Amino acid sequence: MSIELNHTIVCASDRDASAAFLAGILGLEVDPVTGPFAPIRLANGVTLDYLQVDEVTSQHYAFLVGDTEFDAAMARIETAGIAYWADPFHSTPGEINHLHGGRGVYFADPDGHNLELLTRA
């Protein structure tokens, strides 16, 4: 049997708003609420299960995307006026990176999770 990541819980102060935020950037839908979770299903079957909590500790989530998906997500980020950076420490604002022969960008969700889109791993 191979080992695969099936799901992870993403803590949020507003479960539905945070799930909708990321789904909107990625061009995905939020699946129907299941118990306390608002899930976003990724192409590889992994779900991000958003859970509403009182206190959120910032985490990092990186998404490997194709060039077309990157362009679409960047357009959504820029249209929404969301700040973005070329690096994980947010020291290079308004730029993307070109690591590994691809493109990458970092931005924060409403709870401060450090989100990354990259086209080459």
C-alpha positions in Angstrom: 0.0 0.0 0.0 1.3 3.5 -0.8 1.0 6.3 1.7 -0.8 9.4 0.7 -2.0 12.5 2.6 -5.8 12.3 2.7 -6.7 15.5 4.5 -5.5 18.2 6.9 -7.4 20.5 9.2 -7.1 24.2 8.6 -8.0 26.2 11.7 -9.9 29.5 11.0 -11.7 32.2 13.0 -14.5 32.1 10.4 -14.5 28.7 8.8 -16.8 29.5 5.9 -15.2 32.9 5.0 -11.7 31.4 5.1 -12.6 28.4 3.0 -14.4 30.6 0.5 -11.3 32.9 0.3 -8.9 30.1 -0.7 -11.4 28.4 -2.9 -11.9 31.7 -4.7 -8.2 32.3 -5.3 -7.7 28.7 -6.5 -10.8 28.7 -8.7 -12.3 25.8 -6.7 -15.5 25.2 -4.9 -16.0 24.5 -1.2 -17.6 21.1 -0.8 -20.8 20.8 1.4 -20.1 21.2 5.1 -19.4 17.8 6.7 -19.8 17.9 10.5 -17.7 20.8 11.7 -15.7 21.0 8.5 -15.9 23.1 5.3 -13.7 21.1 2.9 -11.9 22.1 -0.2 -11.0 19.2 -2.4 -7.8 19.5 -4.4 -7.1 17.7 -7.7 -5.1 14.9 -6.0 -8.0 14.1 -3.7 -6.6 15.7 -0.6 -9.0 17.9 1.3 -8.3 21.0 3.4 -10.9 20.7 6.1 -11.6 24.2 7.5 -12.5 24.1 11.2 -13.7 27.2 13.1 -11.7 27.7 16.3 -11.3 30.5 18.9 -7.6 30.9 18.4 -5.6 30.4 15.2 -1.9 29.6 14.9 -0.6 30.6 11.5 0.5 27.7 9.3 2.1 27.4 5.8 0.3 25.7 2.9 1.9 25.4 -0.5 0.0 24.5 -3.7 1.7 23.2 -6.8 -0.2 24.6 -9.7 0.1 24.7 -13.5 1.0 27.9 -15.4 -2.6 28.5 -16.4 -3.8 28.1 -12.8 -1.0 30.4 -11.6 -2.0 33.1 -14.0 -5.6 32.9 -13.1 -4.9 32.9 -9.3 -2.6 35.9 -9.7 -5.3 37.8 -11.6 -7.7 37.1 -8.8 -5.2 38.1 -6.1 -4.4 41.4 -8.0 -8.1 42.1 -8.7 -8.9 41.7 -5.1 -6.1 43.9 -4.0 -4.5 41.2 -1.9 -0.9 41.9 -0.9 1.6 39.3 -2.1 5.3 38.6 -1.9 8.1 36.7 -3.7 9.4 35.2 -0.5 8.0 33.4 2.6 9.2 36.1 4.9 7.2 38.8 3.1 10.2 41.0 2.5 9.7 41.4 -1.3 6.3 42.9 -1.7 4.4 43.0 -5.0 6.7 40.5 -6.8 6.7 36.8 -7.6 9.8 34.5 -7.6 11.2 32.4 -10.4 12.7 29.5 -8.4 13.4 26.2 -10.0 12.6 27.6 -13.4 9.0 28.3 -12.5 7.1 31.0 -10.7 6.0 31.3 -7.1 4.1 33.8 -4.8 3.1 34.1 -1.2 0.0 35.7 0.3 -1.9 35.6 3.6 -5.4 34.4 4.2 -7.8 36.2 6.6 -6.2 34.4 9.6 -2.6 35.0 8.6 -1.9 31.5 7.2 1.1 31.9 4.8 -0.2 30.5 1.4 2.1 29.7 -1.4 1.5 29.0 -5.1 4.4 27.5 -7.1 4.6 26.2 -10.6 7.8 24.1 -10.2 8.7 22.1 -7.1 
